Amino acid sequence: MRTTKMTADVLKKVIAAYLRHQKQKSAEKKAQKNQPKQGKITVKELAKQNAGMTNIEITPKNIKSFERYARKYGINYALKKDKTKDPPVYMVFFKGRDQDAITAAFREFSQKEI
């Protein structure tokens, strides 16, 4: 704010504008916090979304390629390493309602790999 003479009224307006701005900023942050995370998340965060989870197995060499297609199709997923198998296999968990998007992503992924 620029002024040649700082009066009480000018100061009051500046403080009111600043408080409005801060309140708006905090409301935007709060709204952003309530949004579920997108893309790669933890199994715990995925379970909190209460959408039913489904999983598939994927080999370690295909993880990066899969992540590219998952981002493209907007899929929320979680990776968990299954160490009991030799070689280790990764389990990809995703929401049950994302089944169609997962199918499309894997179809495109398999076409590119083959």
N, C-alpha and C positions, 0 to 999 in steps of 0.2 A: 504494500500500500504506500502510496506517495501522497504527501500532504505538505503544505507550507506551514500550517499551524496545527499542532496536535491539541485538539480539544477533548473534553470528556466524552462528547457524543461520538466523535471519530474513533476514539479508543474503544468505546462500547461496541460500535459496529464491527471493528476489526476482531475483537474477542468473540463476538457472536458468530461471525463468519468462520473463524478458526474452529470453534466448538462444533458448528454444523458440519464442517469438513471432516473432523475427527470422528464424529458420530456416524457419518456416511461410510467412512473407511472401515470402521469396526463392524458395521452391518454387512458390508461386502465380504469381509473376512469370515464372519460367522456363517454367511450363506455358502461360502466356498468350502468351509469345513464340513458342512452337512452333506456335501456331494460325495458319493462313493468314489473311491480311487478307480482309475482306469488302467488297463494294461497288466503288467506283471505285479502281482501283489502276493502277500503271504497266504498260506492256507487258512490261518485264523481269520484274517480279514475277509476272505472269500466266504467262509462259513457264516460270518456275521451278516452277510447280505441276504440270508434266508431264502435262497432261490433253488436249493437242492443242488448237490454237486455230482458231477460225473468225472471219470478220469480215463486216461488212455496212457499207454506206455510209449516212450520215445527214446531213441538211442542218443548218447551224448553228442555224436557228430552232427545230428540233425537239429539240435536245440536252437542255434542261432538262426537257421533258415526258418524254423517254425515261428520264432519270435517276430520275424519280419512280417509274415502273413497274419499273425495274430493282431499285430498293430494295425495292419491294413484293414482288417475286418472289425476292429474295435472290440476284441474279445478280452474279457477279464479272465486271467488265468494265474495259477500258482504252480510252481515246480517243486517237487519233492524227490530227492535221490533215494532210490531203493538199493541199499548196500548189500542186501542178502544175496543178490544175483551176481553171477560172474560172466561177463563184465557188468558193471553197475548200469542200471536202467533208470531213467527218470520217469516219474509219474507226472502227467500234466492234468491238473484239476481245473475244471471250469464249471460255470453255472449251467444248470440243466436247461434253462430257457435259451442259452446260447448254442444249442445243438445244431441248428441250421447254419449259423455262422461258422461253427467249427467244421462242419461237413464241407462247406464251400472252401474254407481255408485249406483243409487237408486235400481236397480235390485239386486245387491249384498248386499246392505244395508238391503233391505226388507227380503231377504233370511236368513240373519244372525239373524234378529230380530224375525222372525217367526219360 
